[in-house]
Amino acid sequence: MPTYDYICNDCKKMYEYFQTMSDAPIKECPKCKENSLRRVISGGTGLIFKGSGYYLTDYKNKKNQSSKNKKSNKNKKDNTSKKKVES
């Protein structure tokens, strides 16, 4: 459910309300009781994950990770080919 910001045109007090998108805008200011409340466009907070089970590594760029693996595998191959073989 989105959070909407409201500001009163009379007393200039700002409020936040949780409302569904289909709810009508609130008109009456809780402080001065006038019908001068208007909805303000806010920047929003984006997507927030709360709770356990979300890890930073879950959403890392897979492309960068695979290129790192290729480099480490190449280094391992180079090291094994440079070993001296004694006869």
DRENPA-215768 format. One record per residue: residue in one letter; x, y, z of N, C-alpha, C, O in turn. Coordinates in steps of 0.1 Angstrom, whole numbers, padded with zeros to 4 digits, always signed. Atoms other than C-alpha are relative to their C-alpha. Layout:
aXYZXYZXYZXYZ;...
***
This chain:
m+0008-0012+0000+0000+0000+0000+0009+0012+0000+0018+0013+0008;p-0008-0012+0001+0015+0034-0010-0002+0010+0012-0013+0010+0018;t+0000-0011-0010+0023+0062+0014-0002+0013-0008+0006+0016-0017;y+0002-0013+0007+0009+0096+0003+0003+0011+0010+0000+0010+0022;d-0003-0012-0007+0021+0129+0015-0011+0011-0002-0015+0012-0014;y+0010-0011+0001-0004+0157+0022+0005+0012+0007+0013+0011+0017;i-0003-0012-0006+0000+0193+0031-0012+0009+0001-0020+0009-0008;c+0011-0009-0002-0025+0218+0045+0004+0013-0006+0014+0019-0002;n-0002-0013+0006-0028+0250+0025-0001+0011+0011+0004+0022+0009;d+0002-0010-0011-0039+0269+0057+0011+0000+0010+0017+0010+0013;c-0009+0001-0011-0017+0257+0085+0014-0005-0004+0023-0005+0004;k-0013+0005+0006+0012+0243+0063+0006-0012+0007+0018-0015+0006;k-0005+0013-0007+0014+0211+0084+0000-0011-0010-0009-0011-0019;m-0001+0011+0010+0025+0180+0065-0003-0013+0007+0000-0015+0018;y+0004+0013-0006+0011+0145+0070+0003-0011-0010+0005-0009-0022;e-0002+0012+0009+0017+0110+0056-0011-0010+0004-0014-0012+0015;y+0011+0009-0002-0011+0085+0051+0002-0012-0009+0007-0011-0020;f+0000+0013+0008-0011+0048+0040-0014-0001-0006-0024-0002+0002;q+0013+0001+0007-0039+0045+0014+0002-0009-0012+0013-0010-0017;t+0000+0007+0013-0048+0022-0014-0001+0010-0011-0004+0021-0010;m+0000-0009+0011-0045+0036-0048-0014+0005-0005-0015+0015-0011;s+0013-0003+0004-0082+0036-0053-0007+0009+0010-0018+0014+0007;d+0007-0008-0010-0090+0056-0021+0000+0015-0005+0009+0019-0012;a+0001-0014+0003-0102+0092-0026+0010+0008+0009+0013+0004+0020;p-0010-0008-0008-0077+0119-0014-0007+0006+0012-0019+0009+0012;i+0005-0006-0012-0082+0132+0021-0001+0015-0002+0009+0021-0007;k+0002-0015+0002-0096+0168+0022+0002+0007+0013+0007+0018+0013;e+0001-0008-0013-0099+0177+0059+0013-0001+0008+0018-0012+0010;c-0012+0000-0008-0068+0187+0079-0003-0004+0014-0013+0002+0020;p+0002+0005-0014-0066+0169+0113+0002+0011+0010-0003+0011+0021;k-0004-0010-0009-0051+0200+0129-0010+0012+0000-0016+0015+0011;c+0008-0012+0001-0071+0230+0117-0015-0003-0004-0023+0006-0004;k+0013+0005+0003-0102+0210+0106-0006+0007-0013-0018+0008-0014;e+0005-0006+0012-0104+0229+0073+0001-0009-0012+0009-0019-0011;n-0001+0009+0013-0109+0213+0038+0010+0006-0009+0007+0009-0021;s-0011-0006+0008-0076+0226+0026+0012-0010-0002+0023-0005-0005;l-0011+0010+0001-0055+0194+0026+0001-0004-0015-0009-0007-0022;r-0002+0004+0014-0039+0185-0008+0011-0010+0000+0020-0010+0008;r-0010+0011+0002-0019+0155-0019+0012+0006-0007+0011+0013-0017;v-0013-0004+0006+0018+0162-0027+0007-0011-0007+0007-0022-0002;i-0007+0011+0007+0038+0143-0052+0014-0001+0007+0021+0009+0009;s-0012+0003-0007+0067+0127-0034+0009-0009-0008+0005-0015-0017;g-0010+0008+0007+0099+0110-0045-0002-0015+0003+0002-0023-0005;g+0002+0014-0004+0088+0077-0028+0013-0006+0006+0023+0001+0007;t-0012+0006-0006+0112+0053-0012+0005-0012-0008+0016-0017-0005;g-0005+0011+0008+0116+0027-0039-0004-0013+0006-0014-0014+0013;l+0003+0014-0004+0116-0010-0032+0008-0003+0013+0020-0002+0013;i-0007+0003-0013+0124-0020+0004-0003-0014+0004-0015-0018+0004;f+0002+0013-0004+0130-0055+0015+0002+0000+0016+0012+0005+0021;k-0001+0001-0014+0123-0061+0052-0001-0014+0004-0008-0022-0002;g+0001+0013-0006+0128-0092+0073+0012-0008-0004+0021-0004-0011;s-0011+0009+0002+0151-0121+0072-0002-0007-0014-0013-0008-0019;g+0001+0007+0013+0159-0140+0040+0005+0008-0012+0005+0002-0023;y-0004-0008+0011+0172-0112+0019+0015+0003+0002+0019+0008+0012;y-0015-0002-0001+0210-0111+0012+0005+0009-0011-0001+0010-0022;l-0007-0009+0010+0232-0086-0006+0004-0008-0013+0003-0003-0024;t-0005+0007+0011+0245-0114-0028-0011-0006-0009-0008-0011-0020;d+0011+0006+0009+0211-0125-0041-0002+0008-0013-0007+0002-0023;y+0003-0008+0011+0209-0096-0065+0013+0006-0007+0012+0016-0014;k-0012-0005+0007+0245-0091-0076+0000-0003-0015-0007-0012-0019;n+0000+0002+0014+0253-0088-0112+0007-0013-0004+0019-0015-0001;k-0005+0013+0004+0258-0123-0126+0011+0001-0010+0020-0008-0010;k-0010-0001+0010+0279-0111-0155+0014+0003+0006+0023-0004+0002;n-0012-0002-0006+0306-0097-0133+0005-0012+0008+0017-0015+0008;q-0004+0012-0008+0306-0128-0111+0006-0011-0010+0015-0018-0006;s-0004+0010+0009+0310-0151-0141+0014+0003-0006+0022-0005-0009;s-0013-0004+0005+0339-0131-0155+0011-0002+0010+0022-0005+0007;k-0010+0002-0011+0357-0133-0121+0003-0015+0000+0015-0019+0002;n-0002+0015+0000+0352-0171-0122+0009-0004-0012+0018-0013-0010;k-0008+0004+0012+0367-0173-0157+0015+0004+0002+0024-0004-0001;k-0014-0004-0003+0398-0153-0146+0007-0009+0010+0018-0012+0009;s-0006+0008-0010+0403-0174-0115+0003-0014-0006+0013-0021-0002;n-0003+0013+0006+0400-0206-0136+0012+0001-0009+0020-0009-0010;k-0011-0001+0009+0425-0193-0161+0013+0001+0008+0023-0005+0003;n-0012+0000-0009+0450-0185-0133+0004-0014+0005+0015-0017+0006;k-0002+0013-0005+0446-0220-0120+0007-0009-0011+0016-0016-0008;k-0006+0008+0012+0453-0235-0155+0014+0004-0002+0023-0004-0005;d-0014-0005+0002+0484-0213-0159+0009-0005+0010+0021-0009+0007;n-0009+0004-0011+0498-0223-0125+0003-0015-0002+0014-0020+0001;t-0003+0015+0002+0494-0261-0133+0009-0002-0012+0016-0012-0012;s-0008+0003+0012+0510-0258-0167+0014+0004+0002+0023+0000-0005;k-0014-0005-0002+0541-0240-0153+0008-0009+0010+0019-0007+0012;k-0007+0009-0010+0549-0268-0128+0011-0008-0008+0009-0012-0019;k-0011+0008+0006+0582-0285-0135-0002-0015+0002-0006-0019+0013;v+0001+0014-0001+0582-0321-0142+0014-0006+0000+0022-0004-0008;e-0014+0006-0002+0612-0340-0129+0000-0014-0006-0010-0022-0004;s-0001+0014+0006+0624-0371-0148+0010-0008+0008+0012-0020+0004;
***
